[in-house]
């Protein structure tokens, strides 16, 4: 889905990197936009950055797994989802844990 609107969104988000608003949410948003644009490798980088800002960000773990799976790395996707499930359970994020379990099951990486 590489459309002009998403490209503009990516450019706007990238312009904020390294600034006062840089953090887990910005990196997560950029990772999601890059994933939507089919730029999986860059999405993985940005989502990993989001997790360096906040390792307990369940949604970032979920999206990281999706980006890794899209780039053809199902083993890393399964690992991200396993870690994400542990984080989600610790935080009481029931829905995120449930979704990641479904994704994990689909790639055959059940825990």
C-alpha positions as a Markdown table, in Angstrom:
| # | Residue | x | y | z |
|---|---|---|---|---|
| 1 | Unk | 0.0 | 0.0 | 0.0 |
| 2 | Unk | 2.5 | 2.6 | -1.1 |
| 3 | Unk | 0.2 | 5.6 | -1.6 |
| 4 | Unk | 1.0 | 9.3 | -1.4 |
| 5 | Unk | -0.8 | 9.7 | 1.9 |
| 6 | Unk | 1.2 | 6.9 | 3.6 |
| 7 | Unk | 4.4 | 8.2 | 2.1 |
| 8 | Unk | 3.7 | 11.7 | 3.6 |
| 9 | Unk | 2.9 | 10.1 | 6.9 |
| 10 | Unk | 6.2 | 8.2 | 6.9 |
| 11 | Unk | 8.1 | 11.4 | 6.0 |
| 12 | Unk | 6.4 | 13.3 | 8.8 |
| 13 | Unk | 7.2 | 10.6 | 11.3 |
| 14 | Unk | 10.8 | 10.4 | 10.1 |
| 15 | Unk | 11.2 | 14.1 | 10.5 |
| 16 | Unk | 10.5 | 13.8 | 14.2 |
| 17 | Unk | 13.1 | 11.1 | 14.9 |
| 18 | Unk | 15.8 | 12.4 | 17.3 |
| 19 | Unk | 13.6 | 15.2 | 18.4 |
| 20 | Unk | 11.7 | 15.9 | 21.7 |
| 21 | Unk | 8.8 | 13.6 | 20.6 |
| 22 | Unk | 11.1 | 10.7 | 19.7 |
| 23 | Unk | 10.1 | 7.6 | 21.8 |
| 24 | Unk | 8.2 | 4.4 | 21.8 |
| 25 | Unk | 5.0 | 5.8 | 20.3 |
| 26 | Unk | 6.7 | 7.6 | 17.5 |
| 27 | Unk | 8.8 | 4.6 | 16.6 |
| 28 | Unk | 5.8 | 2.3 | 16.8 |
| 29 | Unk | 3.8 | 4.6 | 14.5 |
| 30 | Unk | 6.6 | 4.8 | 12.0 |
| 31 | Unk | 7.1 | 1.0 | 12.1 |
| 32 | Unk | 3.4 | 0.5 | 11.5 |
| 33 | Unk | 3.4 | 3.0 | 8.6 |
| 34 | Unk | 6.5 | 1.3 | 7.1 |
| 35 | Unk | 4.8 | -2.1 | 7.5 |
| 36 | Unk | 1.7 | -0.8 | 5.6 |
| 37 | Unk | 4.0 | 0.5 | 2.9 |
| 38 | Unk | 5.7 | -2.9 | 2.5 |
| 39 | Unk | 9.1 | -1.6 | 3.8 |
| 40 | Unk | 9.4 | -4.6 | 6.2 |
| 41 | Unk | 13.1 | -4.4 | 7.0 |
| 42 | Unk | 12.9 | -0.7 | 8.0 |
| 43 | Unk | 9.7 | -1.5 | 9.9 |
| 44 | Unk | 11.5 | -4.1 | 12.0 |
| 45 | Unk | 14.3 | -1.6 | 12.8 |
| 46 | Unk | 11.8 | 1.0 | 13.9 |
| 47 | Unk | 9.8 | -1.4 | 16.0 |
| 48 | Unk | 12.9 | -2.7 | 17.7 |
| 49 | Unk | 13.7 | 0.9 | 18.5 |
| 50 | Unk | 10.3 | 1.4 | 20.0 |
| 51 | Unk | 11.0 | -1.6 | 22.3 |
| 52 | Unk | 14.4 | 0.0 | 23.4 |
| 53 | Unk | 12.3 | 3.0 | 24.6 |
| 54 | Unk | 9.7 | 0.8 | 26.2 |
| 55 | Unk | 10.3 | -3.0 | 26.4 |
| 56 | Unk | 6.8 | -3.5 | 28.0 |
| 57 | Unk | 5.0 | -2.1 | 24.9 |
| 58 | Unk | 2.8 | -5.1 | 24.0 |
| 59 | Unk | 1.5 | -3.6 | 20.8 |
| 60 | Unk | 5.1 | -3.1 | 19.5 |
| 61 | Unk | 6.0 | -6.7 | 20.2 |
| 62 | Unk | 2.9 | -7.8 | 18.2 |
| 63 | Unk | 3.7 | -5.5 | 15.2 |
| 64 | Unk | 7.4 | -6.5 | 15.3 |
| 65 | Unk | 6.4 | -10.1 | 14.9 |
| 66 | Unk | 4.1 | -9.1 | 12.0 |
| 67 | Unk | 6.9 | -7.2 | 10.3 |
| 68 | Unk | 9.4 | -10.1 | 10.8 |
| 69 | Unk | 6.9 | -12.5 | 9.4 |
| 70 | Unk | 6.2 | -10.2 | 6.4 |
| 71 | Unk | 10.0 | -10.1 | 5.7 |
| 72 | Unk | 10.1 | -13.9 | 5.7 |
| 73 | Unk | 11.6 | -14.5 | 9.1 |
| 74 | Unk | 9.0 | -16.6 | 10.8 |
| 75 | Unk | 11.5 | -17.8 | 13.5 |
| 76 | Unk | 12.1 | -14.2 | 14.7 |
| 77 | Unk | 8.4 | -13.5 | 14.4 |
| 78 | Unk | 7.6 | -16.4 | 16.7 |
| 79 | Unk | 10.3 | -15.2 | 19.2 |
| 80 | Unk | 8.9 | -11.7 | 19.2 |
| 81 | Unk | 5.4 | -13.0 | 19.8 |
| 82 | Unk | 6.6 | -15.2 | 22.7 |
| 83 | Unk | 8.3 | -12.3 | 24.3 |
| 84 | Unk | 5.3 | -10.1 | 23.6 |
| 85 | Unk | 3.0 | -12.7 | 25.2 |
| 86 | Unk | 5.1 | -12.7 | 28.4 |
| 87 | Unk | 5.0 | -8.8 | 28.5 |
| 88 | Unk | 1.3 | -8.7 | 27.8 |
| 89 | Unk | 0.6 | -11.3 | 30.5 |
| 90 | Unk | 2.8 | -9.3 | 33.0 |
| 91 | Unk | 0.9 | -6.1 | 32.2 |
| 92 | Unk | -2.6 | -7.7 | 32.2 |
| 93 | Unk | -2.9 | -7.0 | 28.4 |
| 94 | Unk | -5.3 | -10.0 | 27.8 |
| 95 | Unk | -6.3 | -9.1 | 24.3 |
| 96 | Unk | -2.8 | -8.5 | 23.0 |
| 97 | Unk | -1.6 | -11.8 | 24.5 |
| 98 | Unk | -4.6 | -13.6 | 22.9 |
| 99 | Unk | -3.8 | -12.1 | 19.5 |
| 100 | Unk | -0.1 | -13.0 | 19.7 |
| 101 | Unk | -1.0 | -16.6 | 20.7 |
| 102 | Unk | -3.1 | -16.9 | 17.5 |
| 103 | Unk | -0.3 | -15.5 | 15.4 |
| 104 | Unk | 2.2 | -17.8 | 17.1 |
| 105 | Unk | 0.0 | -20.8 | 16.5 |
| 106 | Unk | -0.3 | -19.9 | 12.8 |
| 107 | Unk | 3.5 | -20.0 | 12.4 |
| 108 | Unk | 3.8 | -23.2 | 14.4 |
| 109 | Unk | 5.7 | -21.6 | 17.2 |
| 110 | Unk | 3.3 | -22.4 | 20.1 |
| 111 | Unk | 4.8 | -22.3 | 23.5 |
